[in-house]
Amino acid sequence: MLRDFFIGLSENQLLNSAAQKYGLRLGAQQVVAGTTIEEMIESVKELNQAGISCTIDNLGEFVFEKSEAIKAKEQILAVIDAIREQQVDAHISLKPSQLGLDIDYDFCKQQIKEIVDKARKDDIFVNMDMENYPRLEPTLRLLDELKEGGYTNVGTVLQAYFHRALDDTKKYHDARIRLVKGAYKESSDVAYQDKQAIDANYIQIIEEHLLHGTYTSIATHDDKIIDHVKQFVKTYDIPLDQFEFQMLYGFRKDLQLALANEGYRFCTYVPFGEDWYGYFMRRLAERPQNINLMLKQVFNKKTNTMIGLATGAFVLGRLTKRRK
């Protein structure tokens, strides 16, 4: 119920707009690396100095106008310029919906192609984040068509809670893939609902891609999963340069540093921008431990006030819908 609640908040456009007015003053600055490229690059430099690479996400939700999608593309192109100019160890993560997937497929493809093309010239990898189930097939189609067009610096994300995840992992053995558990509310028709089932499938797709894939990004804060991967790569003598662990910016900093110091490749997912609210709520929804981390690291009096207002607005909206 708590997970569904936070996912509901993440999808509320009214609350998303209201949160932007507050900027990051509510406490989210602990998990979002600023609102500008300059602020974000400074955070990336600090992580690089600790031996950690980064993937950069220009935050954005609810894009339904081409002008908004073009603006997002220009921002991402500017990030690529900043990576090159500042010589930081980083690559790009982008959301197809932010670049027009919900507006027009061909328009979105052209936008992403422009980004991937520019990134290729600077030897920068581009990862297409996976969103909810209706966007799964279009995103995989984008990957297929970009690969067919000769682009090798592009990959995507596969989510363990989908029933089809193992089949997709086998299909994309020749692509650089980020493996996650999944952060959206999905129907039982397409996704596992039980945590144990999701965890079991997650381990299965990790092992599959480690054994048969090219490069694997394992994005998790779960100690049991991390320990399992450590033992698995030792057992099967998988080189450390064939995979990396990933975690979110601001979460479990000590563990991030520890893994990097142990010699594992490590990449931090670095989000930035004013449109932080949906991302913030989905991180709360992903797993109960994130809520505990947020309470310790992020929440303050202002944040609690905002969450209280958000709760009231969300509940009121649900009650209003029921009465109609």
N, C-alpha and C positions, 0 to 999 in steps of 0.2 A: 504493500500500500504506500509506503514511504517513497519507494522508487517511482511508482506511478505518479505520485504527487509532484515530485521534482521534475519529472519528464513533462508533466502538464504545464508546469511553470515555464519550462524552457521553450515551449511552443506557443506561449502567450505573447502576441505581438504588442499588446498594450503595455504590459509590464516590461518588455524588452525596450520599448521606446522610452518609458519612464526611467529605466535604469541608466540609459545613456546620458540623461541629463545630469545624473549624479557623478558621472565619470567613474573613476576607480576609488573614490573617496570612501566607499562603503567597506573597504577591506580587501577587495578582489585584487588589488595591486600585488598581493602576496603570491598570486597564482597566474597573473597576467603581466607580461613584461613591458608594461607601459602602453601608451596610446600612439606613440610616434615611432617611425623607423629608427630615429636617432636613439631613443630610449631603449628600444629593443636591441639594437646592435651592441650597446654597452653591456647589456645582460649576456648576450652571446659571447662577447669577449671574455667576460668573467668565467663562464662555463668552459670555454676553450682553454683558458689558463689552467683549469683543473683537469685537463685531458678529456673533456667531454665535447662531443660534436652536437650539433643542434639541427632540428627541423623547424622551420618558421611558418607559422600560420597567421595570415592576415584575417582576423576574425570578421565574420559577417553572416547575418541571418535575414531571411524574408526578402529575397531579391526577386522582384517581379517586373522590373523595368529595365530595358536594355541600357539606359543611361547609367543605372546603378551598377550593372554588371561590367560595363566598360570602365567605370571608375575603379572598381575592384581590380580589374585586370591591370590597369595603369599602376595601381599601388603595388601589385605583386611584381611587375616589371621593375619598379623602383627598388624593391627589396633585392632583386637579382643584381641590380647595379651596385647596391650597398654591399652585398656579399663580395662582389668582385673588387670594389674599390677599397674596402676595409680588410680584405684578405682573411675573412673569418671562415672557420670550418662549419659550414651550414648548407642545408638544402631547403627546398620548398615543399610545404604541404598546402594543398588547396582543396576547396570544396566545389565540385561542379555546379551545385545549386547557386553558389555565390557568383558564378560566371555565366549564368543564364540557362542552366539545364531545364529549369521549370518554365522557361520562356520559349525557347526554340532549340532543338538539339543541334542543328547545323551551326547556329550562331554560337552556341556554347563550345562546340568542337573547334571552331575557328579561333575563339578566344584562348582556349587551352593550347591549341597548336602554336599560337604566337608566343605563349609563355614558354612552352617546352623547347621551341626553336631557339629562343634567346638564351635559355638556360643551357642548352647543348653547346652553344658557342663558348660559354664560360665553364664547361665541364661541371655543371650543376645538375643534380638529380631532382626530379619533380615527382612527388607522390600525390596521387588523387585520393583524398580521404573518402571513405565509404560512409554513406548516410543511411537513411531508412530503406526499408525493403522496396518500395516503388522505384527508388533511384538505383537499385543494385544493378539490374540489367543494363540500363543506359550507361552507367559508369563503366561496366565491364566492356560494353560495346566501344566506348571511347578508347579504352586501353587497347582493345584488339585493333581498332582502326589506326591508332597512332603507331603501334608496333608494325602493322602492315605498311605504314608509310615510312618505315626505316628508323623510327625513333627508338633508341635503346635506353634513354635516360629518363624513363617514365615507368612508374609502377602504381600499385594501389593497395587497398586494405581489404583483408578478409576477416569476417566476424564469426567467431566460434558458435554463437547461439543460433545461427541458421542451420537448418537440416542439410543444406546443400554445401556447407563449408568445405568438407573433405573433398568432394568432387571438384570444386573450384580450385582448391589447393593443388590437386593433381594436375588440373588443366594448366595452371599458371606456374608450373615448376621452373619455367625459363625466365620468369620475371622476378624482380626484386619486390618482395611482398612484406607488408607489415601485418602481423597477426594480433588481433585483439579479441576480447570477449564479446563486446557489443554494448552500445549505450542508448538504444532507442527502445520504445515499447513496441513489440511486434506480436502478431497473432500466433497462437499455438499451431496454426496450420503451416507456418513457415519457420518457426523458431522454437527452440527448447525454452521452457519456462523455469525448469528446475536448476538450481545452482550446480548441483553435482553433475547433472547431464552436460551443462555448459562447460564446466571445468574439464570433464572427461574428453569432450570433443575438442576443447582447446589444446589439451596435451597431444591429442591425436594429430591435429593439423600442424602443430609445431614440429613433432617428430617427422611427419611426412615431408615437410619443406626443408628441414635440416638435412635429411637423408638424400632427398632427390631434387631440391631446389637450388637456385643460384645463390641468392643472398637473402637472409631472413632477419626481419626486425621483430623482436618479441616484445610487445608493449604491454607491460603488466607491473602492478605494484604488489602482486601476490607472492609472498615468501615461498609458499609451497611450490608454485610453478617455477620460480627462479631456481630453487634448489633442485627440482627435477631436471631442469635444463642443464644445469651444471653437471649433474651426474651422467645425464644422457650423452652429452658431447664428449665426456671422458671415456665412456664405455665404447662409443663408436668412433673415437679418435677424429672428431670433427674439428677442423682448424678454427681457431678463435677469430680469424679474419673472414669467416664465412657467415657470421651472424653478429647481431648486436642486441643488447637490451635497450629498451626505451621506457622512459617514465615522463610524467608531466612536469612542467616547470612549477617549482614551488612545493612539490610533494616529495617527501622522503629524501631530503637532500643528503643526509648522512649515508643512506644506502646507495644513492647515485654515485657519490664519491668513493664509497667502499668498493663497489663493483669495478669502477674505472681503475682504482688502485690495485685491484686484484689482477688486472691485465685484460679484462673483458672490454670489448668495444661497447661504448655507451653513448646514447643519443638522447638528448632532452627535447621534448616537444614544447616549443616556445611560442605561445600565442600572444598577439599584441593587437591593439586597436580599441576603439571606443565601443564597438559592438560586442561586448564581453558577456552579456547576461545569459544568453542561451548556452554558451559553452560552460559557464560557471554552474548553472543548474544541472546540466548533464553530468558534470563531474560528481555532483552530490548524488545523482541517481545511480551511478555506475555500481557502487558497492558501499555497504555500510561503513567500512573503514574510512572511506573518503569523508564522510560526514564527521567522524571523530577527528580526522586531520584538520578539517576546516574549522571545527570548534576550537582547536588548539592554536592554529596558525592564523586564521583569517577573521573569524567573527569578533566583532566589537559591538559597542552599544548602537552605533549607527547601522551596522549590518543587521543586527537583530531587529531594529525598528523597520528596516526595509523588508526583511523576510516576513515580519508580522503584517505589514501592509500588503505584501504580495499574497500572503496566505488569505487575508480577508478578501482581496480583490478576486483571487482565483475561486474561492468558495462561493462568493457572491455571483460570479459569472456562471458557475455550475448550477446554482439554484435558479438563476434567471432562465437558463436554458430549459430546465425541467418544467418551469411554469408555462413556457410557450407551447 
